[in-house]
Amino acid sequence: MARTVTVELAERSYDIRIGSGLPASQMAATVPAPHVLIVTDRNVDTLYGDRTEAALRKAGATISRAVVPAGEETKSEGWVFKLYEKAVAAGLDRTALIAALGGGVVGDLAGFVAATYLRGIRYVQIPTTLLAMVDSSVGGKTGINLPAGKNLVGAFHQPSEVLVDLDTLRTLSRREYVCGLAEVVKYGVIADAALFSTLESNTEALLARDPALLTDIVARCCEVKAEVVSKDEREGGLRAILNFGHTLAHALENQLGYGRLLHGEAVAVGMVFAARVSVAQCGFPADEAGRVSRLLEALGLPASVRTLPDLGASAEGLAWRPLRQAMTTDKKVRGATPRFVLAERLGTVVFGRQVPEDVLAAEWVKMGG
Ligand SMILES: NC(=O)c1ccc[n+]([C@@H]2O[C@H](COP(=O)([O-])OP(=O)(O)OC[C@H]3O[C@@H](n4cnc5c(N)ncnc54)[C@H](O)[C@@H]3O)[C@@H](O)[C@H]2O)c1
């Protein structure tokens, strides 16, 4: 059964529609546009490009399609300009719509093009990875990377609609799917202890990508994200709770080089670290911290340095000193003391917390760092 979650943002409110086998033509019906530019990557294009184009064409739109290479490197200035050129050549005007069909890379890139082309046109998100369904397609953060760091250029630009077809998850690799589950676990920890318990009781069905279970879980994650974004669209405060586990995760990704460790794997280790620091600093019960690491492990995610994928020589970057250094040289918080989102109970977190250096170092060493 399909579910709808609304992101309440006054005149910029929009629906997230979640179901199995949702045709893209449904989207065209609610977000009519005479001309749609589908932006997708090569993998997703092969799997879903023709089907999406046919559905949108049936709904009466003129369709153009831009296919970009898969992978993080595509979130670049070069591809932004290639997409502008494609938009001009296709004759896209201000009534046109961009449809971002793919994972977070395509969503962030196409969203940024939509935010800036002709000073901003509408776009819809059609996420095809679990991470994009529960996280990147919702909330309006768009952007690209610079050689100096990830997501350093971007804009807040809310989509007109998000259309989640859970059937597309069937073709996603297990590693990418499980990475999306790390973000799902995050929502349980930051906002919903009942969701966390549901995940614990259903790990097998989750790993089997059970559509009914996924409908409920993806909808619940989107509800949590929608509520947070509605209260704090531009990350003035509360939206920071979505970064639970990410302070360490960004440092790990930075140290190891993007691509060695996937984002969800880094977030899993970062969440276990944040949970342990929460026990030391916030009265987070130790048994609840244990549940966080056991759930991540049951889902096949790393929960300590020992269970990280084989990283070869780059494992040296995992010592505390270089990791801590990477937190401070992060371009967005240069020189600042790192802040953490910490848990008080499962489902309740606080944000913006500074933590004594010795506590951080000690917990990392206990995790095998
Ligand atoms: N804007 C935000 O709020 C936000 C939040 C979190 C992450 N992000 C960004 O999201 C990006 C990561 O997104 P991602 O994890 O979706 O990675 P991704 O977009 O690179 O997709 C992962 C891989 O899966 C393939 N793929 C996508 N859907 C598929 C499907 N249904 N079947 C088979 N293969 C499929 C892609 O071609 C790609 O090779 C990062 O750039 C990150 O910065 C943005």
The ligand as an SDF file (V2000), in Angstrom:
LIG
                    3D

 44 48  0  0  0  0  0  0  0  0999 V2000
   21.3680   16.1890    0.0340 N   0  0  0  0  0  0  0  0  0  0  0  0
   21.3850   15.5470    1.1710 C   0  0  0  0  0  0  0  0  0  0  0  0
   20.7000   15.8900    2.1420 O   0  0  0  0  0  0  0  0  0  0  0  0
   22.2730   14.3290    1.2940 C   0  0  0  0  0  0  0  0  0  0  0  0
   22.1610   13.4910    2.4060 C   0  0  0  0  0  0  0  0  0  0  0  0
   22.9510   12.3440    2.4540 C   0  0  0  0  0  0  0  0  0  0  0  0
   23.8260   12.0550    1.4070 C   0  0  0  0  0  0  0  0  0  0  0  0
   23.9110   12.8980    0.3450 N   0  0  0  0  0  0  0  0  0  0  0  0
   24.8050   12.6040   -0.7850 C   0  0  0  0  0  0  0  0  0  0  0  0
   24.3500   11.4040   -1.3960 O   0  0  0  0  0  0  0  0  0  0  0  0
   25.4430   10.8410   -2.1150 C   0  0  0  0  0  0  0  0  0  0  0  0
   25.4270    9.3430   -1.9220 C   0  0  0  0  0  0  0  0  0  0  0  0
   24.2200    8.8270   -2.4320 O   0  0  0  0  0  0  0  0  0  0  0  0
   24.0200    7.2580   -2.6920 P   0  0  0  0  0  0  0  0  0  0  0  0
   24.5140    6.5110   -1.5170 O   0  0  0  0  0  0  0  0  0  0  0  0
   22.6330    7.0920   -3.1410 O   0  0  0  0  0  0  0  0  0  0  0  0
   25.0880    6.9480   -3.8370 O   0  0  0  0  0  0  0  0  0  0  0  0
   25.0360    6.9960   -5.4350 P   0  0  0  0  0  0  0  0  0  0  0  0
   24.1050    7.9930   -5.9340 O   0  0  0  0  0  0  0  0  0  0  0  0
   26.4560    7.0820   -5.8580 O   0  0  0  0  0  0  0  0  0  0  0  0
   24.4950    5.5540   -5.8000 O   0  0  0  0  0  0  0  0  0  0  0  0
   25.2350    4.4080   -5.4420 C   0  0  0  0  0  0  0  0  0  0  0  0
   25.4000    3.4520   -6.6200 C   0  0  0  0  0  0  0  0  0  0  0  0
   24.1840    2.7380   -6.8050 O   0  0  0  0  0  0  0  0  0  0  0  0
   23.7850    2.7890   -8.1810 C   0  0  0  0  0  0  0  0  0  0  0  0
   22.3170    2.7050   -8.1670 N   0  0  0  0  0  0  0  0  0  0  0  0
   21.4370    3.6600   -7.8030 C   0  0  0  0  0  0  0  0  0  0  0  0
   20.2070    3.1490   -7.7680 N   0  0  0  0  0  0  0  0  0  0  0  0
   20.2900    1.8650   -8.1500 C   0  0  0  0  0  0  0  0  0  0  0  0
   19.3440    0.8090   -8.2720 C   0  0  0  0  0  0  0  0  0  0  0  0
   18.0550    0.9720   -7.9660 N   0  0  0  0  0  0  0  0  0  0  0  0
   19.7830   -0.4010   -8.6950 N   0  0  0  0  0  0  0  0  0  0  0  0
   21.1020   -0.6070   -8.9610 C   0  0  0  0  0  0  0  0  0  0  0  0
   22.0590    0.3460   -8.8140 N   0  0  0  0  0  0  0  0  0  0  0  0
   21.6450    1.5690   -8.4110 C   0  0  0  0  0  0  0  0  0  0  0  0
   24.3600    4.0760   -8.6980 C   0  0  0  0  0  0  0  0  0  0  0  0
   24.5230    4.0420  -10.0880 O   0  0  0  0  0  0  0  0  0  0  0  0
   25.7030    4.1270   -7.9480 C   0  0  0  0  0  0  0  0  0  0  0  0
   26.6620    3.3460   -8.6400 O   0  0  0  0  0  0  0  0  0  0  0  0
   26.7000   11.5260   -1.6100 C   0  0  0  0  0  0  0  0  0  0  0  0
   27.1890   12.3940   -2.5990 O   0  0  0  0  0  0  0  0  0  0  0  0
   26.2220   12.3300   -0.4110 C   0  0  0  0  0  0  0  0  0  0  0  0
   26.9630   13.5170   -0.2220 O   0  0  0  0  0  0  0  0  0  0  0  0
   23.1490   14.0210    0.2600 C   0  0  0  0  0  0  0  0  0  0  0  0
  1  2  1  0
  2  3  2  0
  2  4  1  0
  4  5  1  0
  4 44  2  0
  5  6  2  0
  6  7  1  0
  7  8  2  0
  8  9  1  0
  8 44  1  0
  9 10  1  0
  9 42  1  0
 10 11  1  0
 11 12  1  0
 11 40  1  0
 12 13  1  0
 13 14  1  0
 14 15  2  0
 14 16  1  0
 14 17  1  0
 17 18  1  0
 18 19  2  0
 18 20  1  0
 18 21  1  0
 21 22  1  0
 22 23  1  0
 23 24  1  0
 23 38  1  0
 24 25  1  0
 25 26  1  0
 25 36  1  0
 26 27  1  0
 26 35  1  0
 27 28  2  0
 28 29  1  0
 29 30  1  0
 29 35  2  0
 30 31  1  0
 30 32  2  0
 32 33  1  0
 33 34  2  0
 34 35  1  0
 36 37  1  0
 36 38  1  0
 38 39  1  0
 40 41  1  0
 40 42  1  0
 42 43  1  0
M  CHG  2   8   1  16  -1
M  END
$$$$
